[in-house]
Amino acid sequence: MRRSLHIAFLGLGLFIQNAQSQTVVIEGTIHVDKDWTESSSAVVRAEDGSTGVASRVIFESTSASNVTMNSGSYFYNLEVNKTAGSSPNNYLTHLSDITVNNNLVLTAGILNLNSKSMVLENSAASAITFAAGTGILAETGPATVAPGGGTPSSGYGYVKWKTKSATGNYIVPFIKSAGNDVRLRYQITNAGDASGQINFSTYGTPSNNRPWAAGVTQLNAGATDGSSSVANRYYIIEQGTYGTKPKGYLTFKYLTAELDPTINESRLAAQRFNTASHAWGDWLYSHTADVSQKTVTIFVSNPLDYYDSWVLADNGNPLPIELIEFEARANGDHVDLSWITASEINSDYFLVEKTQDGENFSEVTKVDAANFSNNTLNYSAIDPNPFEGLSYYRLKEVDNDGQFEYSELRPVQFSKGAVDQGIEIFPNPNQGDMFNLELKGFEKEKPVLVVVQDIAGRTFYSKITYVESEHSIKLISSDDNLAKGVYLVVASTDNRVYSKKMIVD
């Protein structure tokens, strides 16, 4: 049978050893001037007990203190009041994970997570209070973080805040060292669901931004290393426990000393790594840096924008997107061209080029890019005059500053004799309200999906029709008139895809 020991006292601390299967319940205030050590299977609950007296454990004095707790133990209110805490020898250091059920109070000194976790059960934004000069040290040291990523046991600790369905201004007062403030703030304006927990962390790096944070696989600006345009720090914000994620403002505090000389501080903006596409391609429209406050703030409203690892980059030389896909495919009397971007930063236009010998290229078409985009975009174009036989296509991505990159080559085998299949549009040009579509070479009684898109890939019409004869003609009528411009009409079955350019004037 479990026994409980209730303690309410002022003293030096608590040391529990060989207290098998006991529960120690603490009510009142305990002043600890050294270590808190639990080396047995006992559970210590410093809690708001049956007497209604809220417990508080205060770590104080000018010497170093360590905390070791068993699983199941917790503090109710934990306070750090170490007046000489600016010295690493005087930190309150975790030697195990700890749990705080109510409030963490930083009156003086520094709480060193030491690659461990502090779980905060109180969902209120007021659960952490801190005075100037205090803070939480999350980084044990970049040399101890695994080169391919990191976990709490290999270089940085977490504050795991059970924010649940609450809203408010959540501040985690991270520091690099005494007086070097790198706090994270999440002002939640729209609550998530009650299962939510946010894990916060941050750590500084050398100038090459190594080692990478967990999940990050590259730090490239095109084909080169982009670390010279990125502040030497990662910010970790994990929200995987949420079903419905919250919305709000993220604010990143940075240190001028962690900026490479090539960075324009006033242009700092937030980027985060998309682990689905393995790219720094998801640019969010953050304001540029508030240089006076040393902060960058961004509003996160789309659940698709939530990934764990963040950096601050010079938006004059940001970490750009990687092209997700580029395809070229023969289709009747022309070649269909299509490509997809995850998002775009500083992009000006795309050039599609073709070659037969791999050395001499000619331009097929030019398509304007989105400049800045936070969404996946689909582009399409056609080559109405393909080379006979085997040729190769490539995509040239050109930025506003004139820098460019090429995609890989895509081979296409084309025969001008194969023009008796495909689609024809008439009238073309038309007024955008209705047109006739002739389907040639499609199997009778087979469903055909007809889609009308603009050159940016936006769909304005999508409907399944059926082929009734060898040269079936369908009247296509849209609910709303299409605006003036160039469109692509695509007709597809399970084994054929044909497209044709249409002009609305």
C-alpha positions as CSV (number, residue, x, y, z in Angstrom):
1,M,0.0,0.0,0.0
2,R,1.3,3.4,-0.9
3,R,2.2,5.7,2.0
4,S,2.2,9.5,1.8
5,L,4.5,11.8,3.7
6,H,3.3,15.5,4.0
7,I,6.0,18.1,4.6
8,A,5.6,21.8,5.1
9,F,8.9,23.4,6.1
10,L,11.7,25.9,5.4
11,G,15.0,24.1,4.9
12,L,18.0,23.4,2.9
13,G,16.6,21.0,0.4
14,L,15.5,17.4,-0.1
15,F,17.4,14.2,-0.6
16,I,15.4,11.0,-1.0
17,Q,17.2,7.6,-1.0
18,N,15.9,4.1,-0.7
19,A,12.3,5.2,-0.1
20,Q,10.6,2.4,-2.0
21,S,7.1,3.0,-3.4
22,Q,6.5,6.0,-1.3
23,T,4.8,9.3,-2.3
24,V,6.2,12.4,-0.7
25,V,3.6,15.2,-0.9
26,I,5.0,18.7,-0.2
27,E,2.8,21.7,0.8
28,G,4.2,25.1,1.6
29,T,7.6,26.6,0.6
30,I,10.9,24.9,0.5
31,H,14.1,26.9,0.1
32,V,16.9,24.9,-1.6
33,D,20.5,26.1,-1.5
34,K,22.1,23.1,-3.1
35,D,20.8,20.1,-5.1
36,W,17.4,18.4,-5.4
37,T,18.2,14.7,-5.8
38,E,15.8,11.8,-6.1
39,S,17.7,8.5,-6.3
40,S,14.9,6.1,-5.4
41,S,11.6,5.0,-6.8
42,A,9.7,7.4,-4.6
43,V,7.4,10.0,-6.2
44,V,7.7,13.6,-4.9
45,R,4.7,15.8,-5.5
46,A,5.2,19.4,-4.7
47,E,1.6,20.4,-5.2
48,D,-1.4,22.4,-4.3
49,G,-2.5,19.8,-1.7
50,S,-5.6,19.1,0.3
51,T,-5.0,21.9,2.7
52,G,-5.2,24.4,-0.1
53,V,-1.7,25.6,0.4
54,A,0.2,26.0,-2.9
55,S,3.7,24.6,-2.7
56,R,6.7,26.5,-4.0
57,V,10.3,25.2,-4.3
58,I,12.8,28.0,-4.5
59,F,16.4,27.4,-5.6
60,E,18.6,30.1,-4.2
61,S,22.1,30.9,-3.0
62,T,25.1,31.8,-5.0
63,S,26.4,28.3,-5.7
64,A,25.6,25.8,-8.4
65,S,22.5,23.6,-8.0
66,N,21.4,20.5,-9.8
67,V,17.9,18.9,-10.2
68,T,17.3,15.2,-10.5
69,M,13.7,13.9,-10.5
70,N,12.0,10.6,-11.0
71,S,9.3,10.0,-13.5
72,G,6.0,10.9,-11.9
73,S,7.5,13.6,-9.7
74,Y,6.7,17.2,-10.3
75,F,7.0,20.7,-8.9
76,Y,3.9,22.8,-8.5
77,N,5.5,26.3,-8.5
78,L,9.3,26.4,-9.2
79,E,11.3,29.5,-8.6
80,V,14.9,30.2,-9.5
81,N,16.4,33.0,-7.3
82,K,20.1,32.5,-7.6
83,T,21.6,36.0,-7.2
84,A,25.0,35.0,-8.8
85,G,23.3,33.0,-11.6
86,S,25.1,34.9,-14.3
87,S,28.1,32.6,-13.8
88,P,27.8,29.1,-15.4
89,N,28.9,27.6,-12.1
90,N,25.9,29.1,-10.4
91,Y,23.1,27.9,-12.8
92,L,20.3,25.7,-11.7
93,T,21.0,22.7,-14.0
94,H,18.8,19.8,-15.1
95,L,20.2,16.4,-14.7
96,S,16.9,14.9,-15.7
97,D,13.7,15.9,-17.3
98,I,11.4,17.8,-14.9
99,T,7.7,18.8,-14.8
100,V,6.2,22.0,-13.4
101,N,2.4,21.8,-12.9
102,N,1.7,25.5,-12.4
103,N,4.2,28.3,-12.6
104,L,7.9,28.8,-13.4
105,V,9.3,32.0,-11.8
106,L,12.7,33.3,-12.8
107,T,13.6,36.0,-10.2
108,A,17.4,35.9,-10.5
109,G,19.8,33.6,-12.2
110,I,19.6,31.1,-15.1
111,L,17.8,27.8,-15.6
112,N,20.1,25.4,-17.6
113,L,18.1,22.7,-19.4
114,N,21.3,20.8,-20.1
115,S,19.8,19.0,-23.1
116,K,16.8,17.9,-21.0
117,S,13.2,18.9,-21.1
118,M,11.0,20.9,-18.8
119,V,7.3,20.1,-19.2
120,L,5.0,23.0,-18.3
121,E,1.4,21.7,-17.5
122,N,-0.2,25.2,-17.0
123,S,-1.7,26.3,-20.4
124,A,-1.9,30.0,-19.3
125,A,0.5,32.4,-21.0
126,S,1.4,33.7,-17.6
127,A,2.8,30.4,-16.5
128,I,6.4,31.7,-17.1
129,T,7.4,35.0,-15.5
130,F,10.9,36.3,-15.6
131,A,12.9,39.3,-14.5
132,A,15.5,41.2,-16.6
133,G,18.8,39.4,-16.7
134,T,17.3,35.9,-16.1
135,G,16.5,33.3,-18.7
136,I,16.5,29.7,-19.8
137,L,19.6,28.1,-21.5
138,A,18.5,25.6,-24.1
139,E,21.8,25.0,-25.8
140,T,24.4,22.8,-24.3
141,G,26.8,23.7,-27.0
142,P,26.8,23.3,-30.8
143,A,29.6,20.8,-30.7
144,T,27.5,18.3,-28.9
145,V,24.6,18.4,-31.4
146,A,24.6,15.5,-33.9
147,P,25.8,16.7,-37.3
148,G,22.6,15.3,-39.0
149,G,20.2,16.8,-36.6
150,G,19.6,16.8,-32.9
151,T,17.5,15.5,-30.0
152,P,17.3,16.7,-26.4
153,S,20.0,14.2,-25.5
154,S,22.5,15.5,-28.0
155,G,22.8,19.2,-27.7
156,Y,19.7,21.2,-26.9
157,G,16.9,21.1,-24.4
158,Y,13.2,21.8,-24.7
159,V,10.5,23.8,-22.9
160,K,7.4,21.6,-23.6
161,W,4.5,23.9,-22.9
162,K,1.0,22.3,-22.9
163,T,-0.7,25.3,-24.4
164,K,-3.8,23.2,-25.3
165,S,-6.8,25.4,-26.4
166,A,-5.6,28.5,-24.7
167,T,-4.7,31.9,-26.3
168,G,-2.3,34.6,-25.2
169,N,1.2,35.9,-25.5
170,Y,3.5,33.0,-24.8
171,I,7.1,34.0,-24.1
172,V,10.0,31.5,-23.6
173,P,12.9,33.6,-22.3
174,F,15.8,31.7,-23.9
175,I,19.3,33.1,-23.6
176,K,22.6,32.2,-25.1
177,S,24.3,33.4,-21.9
178,A,23.6,36.0,-19.3
179,G,22.4,39.2,-21.0
180,N,22.2,37.6,-24.5
181,D,18.5,37.4,-25.1
182,V,17.2,35.0,-27.9
183,R,13.7,34.5,-26.6
184,L,10.9,33.0,-28.6
185,R,7.4,34.5,-28.5
186,Y,4.2,32.9,-29.8
187,Q,1.2,35.2,-29.6
188,I,-1.7,32.7,-30.1
189,T,-4.7,34.6,-31.5
190,N,-6.8,31.6,-32.6
191,A,-6.8,28.6,-30.3
192,G,-5.9,25.0,-31.4
193,D,-7.5,21.9,-29.9
194,A,-7.2,20.8,-26.3
195,S,-4.6,18.1,-27.1
196,G,-1.9,20.6,-28.1
197,Q,1.6,21.0,-26.8
198,I,4.3,23.2,-28.3
199,N,8.0,22.2,-27.8
200,F,10.3,25.2,-27.9
201,S,14.1,25.3,-28.3
202,T,16.9,27.2,-29.9
203,Y,20.7,26.9,-30.3
204,G,23.5,28.9,-31.9
205,T,25.9,27.5,-34.4
206,P,29.3,28.4,-36.0
207,S,29.2,30.6,-39.2
208,N,28.4,27.6,-41.4
209,N,25.1,26.9,-39.6
210,R,26.3,23.4,-38.7
211,P,25.2,21.1,-37.3
212,W,21.7,21.2,-38.8
213,A,18.6,21.1,-36.7
214,A,16.6,17.9,-36.7
215,G,15.0,17.2,-40.1
216,V,17.1,19.7,-42.0
217,T,19.0,18.2,-44.9
218,Q,20.5,21.1,-46.7
219,L,21.3,24.8,-46.5
220,N,21.7,25.7,-50.2
221,A,21.3,28.8,-52.1
222,G,21.0,27.3,-55.5
223,A,24.0,25.2,-56.1
224,T,26.1,26.9,-53.4
225,D,26.2,27.0,-49.6
226,G,23.8,29.7,-48.4
227,S,24.9,29.9,-44.8
228,S,26.6,33.3,-45.2
229,S,23.1,34.8,-45.7
230,V,21.6,33.1,-42.6
231,A,21.9,34.1,-38.9
232,N,24.0,31.5,-36.9
233,R,21.0,30.1,-35.0
234,Y,18.2,27.6,-35.3
235,Y,14.8,28.1,-33.7
236,I,12.8,24.9,-33.0
237,I,9.0,25.1,-32.7
238,E,7.3,21.7,-32.7
239,Q,3.5,21.4,-32.8
240,G,3.0,17.8,-33.8
241,T,0.7,17.0,-30.9
242,Y,-2.0,19.4,-32.2
243,G,-4.8,18.1,-34.4
244,T,-6.2,21.5,-35.1
245,K,-3.2,23.9,-34.9
246,P,-3.4,27.4,-33.4
247,K,-2.8,30.6,-35.4
248,G,-0.8,33.6,-34.3
249,Y,2.3,35.7,-34.4
250,L,5.8,34.2,-34.0
251,T,8.6,36.5,-32.9
252,F,12.2,35.6,-33.1
253,K,14.9,37.4,-31.1
254,Y,18.4,37.5,-32.6
255,L,21.9,38.6,-31.6
256,T,23.9,40.9,-33.8
257,A,27.0,38.9,-33.0
258,E,25.5,35.9,-34.7
259,L,25.1,37.7,-38.1
260,D,27.8,37.1,-40.7
261,P,29.3,40.3,-42.2
262,T,27.6,39.7,-45.5
263,I,24.1,39.9,-43.9
264,N,22.1,43.1,-44.1
265,E,20.4,43.1,-40.7
266,S,17.5,45.3,-41.8
267,R,16.5,42.7,-44.3
268,L,16.3,39.7,-42.0
269,A,13.2,37.6,-42.4
270,A,12.0,34.2,-41.3
271,Q,12.3,31.0,-43.2
272,R,11.6,27.4,-42.2
273,F,12.5,24.1,-43.6
274,N,9.9,22.0,-45.4
275,T,10.6,18.4,-44.5
276,A,8.1,17.2,-47.0
277,S,10.0,18.7,-50.0
278,H,13.4,18.9,-48.3
279,A,13.8,22.5,-49.2
280,W,13.9,26.0,-47.7
281,G,11.2,26.8,-50.2
282,D,8.3,27.9,-48.0
283,W,8.9,31.6,-47.7
284,L,6.5,33.3,-45.3
285,Y,5.7,37.0,-45.6
286,S,7.5,38.1,-42.5
287,H,8.2,41.8,-41.9
288,T,11.8,42.6,-42.1
289,A,13.7,42.9,-38.9
290,D,12.9,45.5,-36.2
291,V,16.6,46.4,-35.8
292,S,16.0,48.4,-32.6
293,Q,14.3,45.5,-30.9
294,K,16.5,42.8,-32.6
295,T,13.3,40.8,-33.6
296,V,11.6,39.4,-36.6
297,T,7.8,38.8,-36.4
298,I,5.6,36.7,-38.7
299,F,1.9,35.7,-38.7
300,V,1.3,32.0,-39.2
301,S,-2.3,31.3,-40.2
302,N,-2.1,28.2,-42.5
303,P,-1.7,24.7,-40.9
304,L,0.4,23.8,-44.0
305,D,3.0,26.4,-42.9
306,Y,3.9,24.5,-39.7
307,Y,7.3,22.9,-39.7
308,D,9.8,22.6,-36.9
309,S,13.0,24.2,-37.8
310,W,13.4,28.0,-38.5
311,V,16.2,30.4,-39.4
312,L,16.5,34.1,-40.1
313,A,17.8,34.9,-43.5
314,D,18.8,38.0,-45.4
315,N,15.8,38.3,-47.8
316,G,18.0,40.0,-50.3
317,N,19.8,36.6,-50.6
318,P,17.2,34.1,-49.2
319,L,17.5,30.4,-49.3
320,P,15.5,29.8,-52.5
321,I,13.1,27.1,-53.5
322,E,14.0,24.0,-55.4
323,L,12.0,23.1,-58.5
324,I,9.6,20.2,-57.5
325,E,8.9,19.0,-61.1
326,F,9.5,19.8,-64.8
327,E,8.0,17.7,-67.5
328,A,8.0,17.8,-71.3
329,R,5.7,15.5,-73.3
330,A,4.7,15.1,-76.9
331,N,1.0,15.6,-77.5
332,G,-0.4,15.4,-81.0
333,D,1.2,18.3,-83.1
334,H,3.0,20.0,-80.2
335,V,4.8,19.4,-76.9
336,D,3.2,20.0,-73.5
337,L,5.5,21.7,-70.9
338,S,4.6,21.8,-67.2
339,W,6.4,22.6,-64.0
340,I,5.6,23.0,-60.3
341,T,7.2,25.2,-57.6
342,A,6.6,24.8,-53.9
343,S,7.0,28.6,-53.3
344,E,9.0,31.4,-54.8
345,I,11.4,34.0,-53.5
346,N,12.5,37.0,-55.7
347,S,11.6,35.0,-58.9
348,D,11.2,37.0,-62.1
349,Y,10.5,34.7,-65.0
350,F,11.0,31.2,-66.5
351,L,12.5,30.4,-69.9
352,V,11.8,27.1,-71.6
353,E,14.6,26.1,-74.0
354,K,15.2,23.2,-76.3
355,T,18.1,21.5,-78.1
356,Q,18.8,18.6,-80.4
357,D,22.6,18.4,-79.8
358,G,22.8,19.3,-76.1
359,E,24.9,22.3,-76.8
360,N,22.9,24.8,-78.9
361,F,19.7,25.9,-77.2
362,S,16.8,27.9,-78.6
363,E,14.1,29.7,-76.6
364,V,10.6,28.1,-76.7
365,T,8.7,30.5,-74.5
366,K,8.9,32.9,-71.6
367,V,6.5,32.7,-68.6
368,D,6.4,35.3,-65.8
369,A,7.0,34.0,-62.3
370,A,5.1,34.8,-59.1
371,N,8.0,36.9,-57.6
372,F,7.0,35.9,-54.0
373,S,4.6,33.0,-53.2
374,N,3.9,30.9,-50.2
375,N,1.9,28.3,-52.1
376,T,2.5,25.5,-54.6
377,L,2.1,26.8,-58.1
378,N,1.5,24.9,-61.3
379,Y,2.8,26.3,-64.6
380,S,2.2,25.1,-68.1
381,A,3.1,26.1,-71.7
382,I,3.3,24.5,-75.1
383,D,5.9,24.2,-77.9
384,P,3.8,24.5,-81.1
385,N,6.8,23.8,-83.3
386,P,8.8,20.8,-81.9
387,F,11.9,19.4,-83.5
388,E,11.4,16.3,-85.5
389,G,12.8,13.2,-83.7
390,L,14.6,13.3,-80.4
391,S,15.1,16.6,-78.7
392,Y,15.7,17.9,-75.1
393,Y,13.9,20.6,-73.0
394,R,15.1,22.5,-70.0
395,L,13.7,25.2,-67.7
396,K,15.7,28.3,-66.8
397,E,14.7,30.0,-63.6
398,V,15.7,33.7,-63.5
399,D,15.5,35.9,-60.3
400,N,15.0,39.6,-60.1
401,D,18.7,40.1,-59.5
402,G,19.6,38.3,-62.7
403,Q,20.8,35.1,-61.1
404,F,19.5,31.9,-62.7
405,E,19.4,28.1,-62.5
406,Y,18.7,25.4,-65.0
407,S,16.6,22.3,-64.5
408,E,17.6,18.9,-65.7
409,L,17.1,18.0,-69.4
410,R,13.9,16.3,-70.4
411,P,14.0,14.1,-73.6
412,V,11.0,14.2,-76.0
413,Q,10.6,11.9,-79.1
414,F,8.3,13.7,-81.6
415,S,6.9,12.7,-85.0
416,K,5.1,15.2,-87.1
417,G,3.1,12.5,-88.8
418,A,1.2,11.7,-85.6
419,V,-1.3,14.6,-85.9
420,D,-4.5,12.7,-86.5
421,Q,-5.1,12.5,-82.8
422,G,-5.7,15.1,-80.2
423,I,-8.1,18.1,-79.7
424,E,-9.1,21.1,-81.7
425,I,-10.8,24.2,-80.4
426,F,-13.1,26.5,-82.4
427,P,-13.7,29.4,-82.5
428,N,-10.2,30.2,-81.3
429,P,-9.8,33.0,-80.3
430,N,-13.3,33.3,-78.6
431,Q,-15.1,35.5,-76.1
432,G,-14.6,33.2,-73.1
433,D,-18.2,32.1,-72.7
434,M,-18.4,29.0,-74.9
435,F,-16.4,27.1,-77.5
436,N,-16.4,23.8,-79.4
437,L,-14.0,21.1,-78.5
438,E,-13.3,18.4,-81.1
439,L,-11.9,15.1,-79.7
440,K,-9.9,13.1,-82.2
441,G,-8.6,9.6,-81.6
442,F,-10.3,9.0,-78.2
443,E,-12.0,5.7,-77.6
444,K,-15.8,5.8,-78.0
445,E,-17.9,5.8,-74.8
446,K,-14.9,6.5,-72.7
447,P,-15.0,9.3,-70.1
448,V,-12.8,12.3,-70.9
449,L,-11.8,14.9,-68.3
450,V,-11.8,18.4,-69.8
451,V,-10.0,21.1,-67.8
452,V,-9.4,24.8,-68.7
453,Q,-6.4,26.5,-66.9
454,D,-4.6,29.7,-67.2
455,I,-0.8,29.9,-67.7
456,A,-0.3,30.0,-63.9
457,G,-2.1,26.7,-63.5
458,R,-5.3,28.0,-62.0
459,T,-8.4,25.9,-63.0
460,F,-11.5,27.7,-64.3
461,Y,-13.4,24.7,-65.7
462,S,-13.3,21.0,-65.0
463,K,-15.9,18.4,-66.2
464,I,-16.1,14.8,-67.3
465,T,-17.6,14.2,-70.8
466,Y,-18.0,11.1,-73.0
467,V,-16.8,10.4,-76.5
468,E,-19.8,9.5,-78.7
469,S,-18.1,9.1,-82.1
470,E,-14.7,8.9,-83.7
471,H,-14.6,12.7,-84.1
472,S,-16.7,13.8,-81.2
473,I,-17.5,17.5,-80.9
474,K,-18.5,18.9,-77.5
475,L,-19.8,22.4,-76.7
476,I,-18.0,23.7,-73.6
477,S,-19.9,26.5,-71.7
478,S,-18.5,28.0,-68.5
479,D,-20.7,29.5,-65.8
480,D,-18.7,32.7,-65.9
481,N,-17.0,34.3,-68.8
482,L,-13.2,33.8,-68.9
483,A,-11.2,37.0,-68.6
484,K,-9.0,38.0,-71.6
485,G,-5.8,36.0,-71.8
486,V,-4.2,32.8,-72.8
487,Y,-5.6,29.5,-71.5
488,L,-4.7,25.8,-71.8
489,V,-7.5,23.3,-72.6
490,V,-6.5,19.8,-71.5
491,A,-8.5,16.6,-72.4
492,S,-7.4,13.4,-70.7
493,T,-8.4,9.7,-70.3
494,D,-6.7,6.9,-68.4
495,N,-4.1,6.5,-71.1
496,R,-4.0,9.8,-73.2
497,V,-3.5,13.5,-72.4
498,Y,-3.9,16.2,-75.1
499,S,-3.8,19.9,-74.7
500,K,-4.3,23.0,-76.8
501,K,-3.7,26.7,-76.3
502,M,-6.9,28.9,-76.4
503,I,-7.0,32.7,-76.6
504,V,-9.9,34.7,-75.1
505,D,-10.2,38.3,-76.3
